[in-house]
Amino acid sequence: MRAAIRDGVRRLLRLPSRTARQIRDEVDEELDGYLGARIEQLVSRGMTPDEARREAVRRLGGSLERVRAELRHSATRRERHLAVRERVEEGIQDVRYALRGLARQTGFTATVSLTLAVGIGATTSIFSALNALLLRPLPYARADELMKVTLVTPGRGAVHGSDEMVWSYPKYAVFRDGQRAFTDVSAYAPNDFTLTSGEVERIHGETITSHYLPVLGVRAELGGNFASDIDAHGDARREALISDVLWKRRFNADPRIVGQIIDIDRQPFTIAGVTPEGFAGLSGQAEVFVPITTRSAEDLNQAFDHEYSVVTRRRPDISAGQARAMTALVGQEVDRRFPDLEIGKAWSAKAEPLDHARVTSRIRRSLWVLMGAVALVLLVACVNIANLVLARASSRGREMAVRLALGAGRARLVRLLLTESMVLAALGGALSLVVSWIGIRLLSRVDPTAIGGVGRSRSYGLVTVNSIHLDIAALVFTLGAAIVVGVLFGLAPALHATRASVAETLKDGGVSTIQFGRRLSARGLLVMTEVALAFVLLVGSGLMIRSVANLLSVPIGADPRNVLTVRLTAPPGTVPRDSLPGLYENILRRLAALPGATRVALGDCPPLNDGCNRTFAARGNETRGPDRSPLVGIHWVSARWFETLHVPVVRGRVFTDADRVGAPKVIIISVSTARKLFPGENPIGQRLSVGQGGFSGGADIVGVVGDVRQSMDSTPMLDTYIPFAQSPRSGMMIFIRTAGDPAALAAPVRSALREIAPRFPVYDLKTLSARTAAISAPARFSTTLLGLFAAVGLSLAAIGIYGVMSLMVTERRRELGIRMALGADQSAVRRMVVRQAARLAAAGALIGLIGAFSLSRVMRALLFEVTAFDPATYLVILFILCAAALAASWIPARRATLVSPMEALRQG
Amino acid sequence: MALLKGTLDVLVLKTLSWGPMHAFEIVSWLEDQSGGRVAVEDAAFLQAVHRLEERKLLRAEWGTTKNARRARYYSLTERGRAHLRVESSRLVDHLDALVTILGAKQRAAAP
């Protein structure tokens, strides 16, 4: 039957090409005909039929079978080749056809491609962040062998243990000498330094062991590493490595830099080398690296002064799991050597791939949640577009039916419609690059390092936001997203539109392939999906918003408003320790005289900074050794610090000017400390000793003050305060309470300090509220993004509801007209439409509820004082969703009541 | 005489420029035109026709012969016609050159 159709016609109608059997038959028929004609010719020239046949076969090469096989083969190849060619030509034709169709409907095309551009662009931006911060391999040689080794501390009563504890040097030494799992181990600690030669500057750096760079596989760009014997205990040569950045900034990229002297904290260091471009240590911000042995031997011998992070290179023949087990064993040895008698429980050690430690688990999780959210938005956008495409396809139902009736294959038509969707997706994908370019620029500006901690690095860790780029990975992602999206929103409508029964559609006049009421329509289903997805998004962002609100409403215990803070450090050796109190007193007096400054005080640590220093405290006149005393925060403050920060005095008094060197040592404790160390007693007048600041011999407790939060999401620390005047330090933070805007005082403060202490680096000048705001910045940022995604999702869902309701009203004009002619009043008609919308929204919300419940487990770890099933959040979101559904159906409902019966009947 | 490489294709195309023919018609036309001087091997010829069709220089359709038999009729496509123009002038040039060279040799040897 098919063979009877001429080839040209077959191709014109897009009918399938010949089967293998047909090809064989055709070859045989042609060959037989040819052979027959040749024999006839030879016979007519006088041969006998037998001779003629032999001659004909001879001319064909002797073997008829071989010729037959060869010809069949070449014909098959020919057909296959032609079929492929046809496909390609068809494809090009389809794309042309799609472009023509889309160009005719600019409104539709613009809507769809812009929606896609935003959806894909946002997804690509978040993906880029995810890729840079989580996925891309670390920039070190054989980075999979690098492991981070931490101490694991047991819990102390209410305080949770930690499996990310850093090391003390003695414990590190036990680990270094006892381990067998690693080819090399090293330790480092972030450390701030003051450059004292030339212009005084405060910079970030690291104190490192000599194996640090070899472990990472980093080689100096100029010069070399420290001499390898430099880890030996004792006073080592003062050598330093400087970063490429510092080399360019301070030394003008001097090629003869190696061997020159640089003054760090007023000590001369010989520059041993320059680290390669882009390397800023594992702390992420280091510009100078000094050997660990420049610390005093006394410092290094403190087994309970935990400060050093440990990074190691695993032996290639040992798996990460084995390394972990072997490290735990060495951890037991460490605990045997330095047992913690205070808790009475064993510490241990843990090794995990460095790659896992690149960002905190919190950031890792937020990124995945954001990625999920933005993918949901893209999905909602897809569903919305599918709806539009479906509407467009069914308006062409007649065209499709005609094509089907003429014998075009359904697959062929699906391909035609899909091509159209893919062209749209490609357009959207191309436009999305603009969106992601902007998105990525915005994302890479969120700089967590701007938060500026003191001892603790608050960077994202091993990778920085600066490394977020629109790179090949992002482009591949965009391409993949566009393809997936095109299939997602194109396939369902394509299948649906070509399913229409031929007879029915033609008879129908191609108006309605969609029915409302008893049967759930394709479009209704799509809208339900949209509502469900939007619901999940709303719940996620709702929970995050509540969580952040809770976080921000935690009372800090101090008043950060109208306070300006600035750090000042006397470079070592410039001022004798005994003169420090007098010097700082002068500085405070000078600053207090500035117009607008109401109170001025010294402290060593702003609130919410993880409490800069910790030590061990005990009742009485001596700590029982660090291994059997509770851990407390210790703060150096001047007399007016509590007043300046509005920290309430609960009992006793604050420091006075009389509490100075020579006078009896005094100490102030926080409410929590009093409760822990002096339960049910009056602590005033009792003795307390703390392990730092020269207070280990005990001091009189003179006051109890309110708790000040050192971090937002944990219980208050046990804090103690000692008077700066009795334990002077060279580096302090100045707190200035102002009458008006504190930022306005920044310039006068800076110039006053330059005048009175010209050789001191002045840095980190910020308002206290900017500091506290920066702490919650990442949380607020991701919450803002989530909220934005949810809003977009909700609007898309509302648009979807609006579209479906409008269509329904249009399609049912006739019925509505009759109803109204028969006396249905306007409100009844309106109710009918709104009820329909409400039903869709409710069904969608129900599905969304199930989805949100099942996803809540992921959210739980990100939430602060909100359960993942927070009923208030769910109720509010249900309300918002209903309101949106009602609003979206209101206009179509109104239009329904305006249908004039006569007109509807006449037109219908 | 055996044919030069690529010549068969041009000859087939040239033959078909007179109108659609089936395979044996082409062969016998070629034999007639050359007075039997061009010997076409039948198997190679049939393959060549397939190849030309694959390259879209020919198109094929089933038709009926004078003797009321079914046969595959070949005709030139637009591309085939263009290919014929280019290739035949190239071939003629080539032969012209050969003739000139061979002729010149004889003249040089004459005096």
Contacts between the chains, C-beta under 8 A, distances in Angstrom:
chain1	res1	chain2	res2	distance
A	3	B	62	7.8
A	6	B	61	6.3
A	7	B	59	7.7
A	7	B	60	7.5
A	7	B	61	6.2
A	8	B	61	7.6
A	26	B	72	7.1
A	29	B	70	6.7
A	29	B	72	7.8
A	30	B	22	8.0
A	30	B	23	6.4
A	30	B	46	7.8
A	30	B	71	7.2
A	30	B	72	4.9
A	31	B	46	7.2
A	33	B	22	7.1
A	33	B	23	7.7
A	33	B	24	7.3
A	33	B	65	7.9
A	33	B	69	6.2
A	33	B	70	7.3
A	33	B	71	5.1
A	33	B	72	7.8
A	34	B	23	5.1
A	34	B	24	5.1
A	34	B	42	7.3
A	34	B	46	7.0
A	36	B	69	7.7
A	37	B	24	3.8
A	37	B	28	7.9
A	38	B	24	6.4
A	38	B	27	8.0
A	38	B	42	7.2
A	41	B	24	7.7
A	41	B	28	6.5
A	56	B	42	7.8
A	59	B	41	6.9
A	59	B	42	4.6
A	60	B	42	4.6
A	60	B	43	5.1
A	61	B	41	7.0
A	61	B	42	7.3
A	61	B	43	4.3
A	67	B	42	7.9
A	67	B	43	4.8
A	67	B	46	7.4
A	70	B	43	6.9
A	70	B	47	6.7
A	71	B	43	8.0
A	71	B	46	5.8
A	71	B	47	6.9
A	71	B	50	6.9
A	74	B	47	5.5
A	74	B	50	4.5
A	74	B	51	7.0
A	74	B	54	7.9
A	75	B	50	5.8
A	77	B	54	7.1
A	78	B	50	5.3
A	78	B	51	7.5
A	78	B	53	5.9
A	78	B	54	3.9
A	81	B	54	5.3
A	82	B	54	6.7
A	82	B	56	7.7
A	85	B	56	7.7
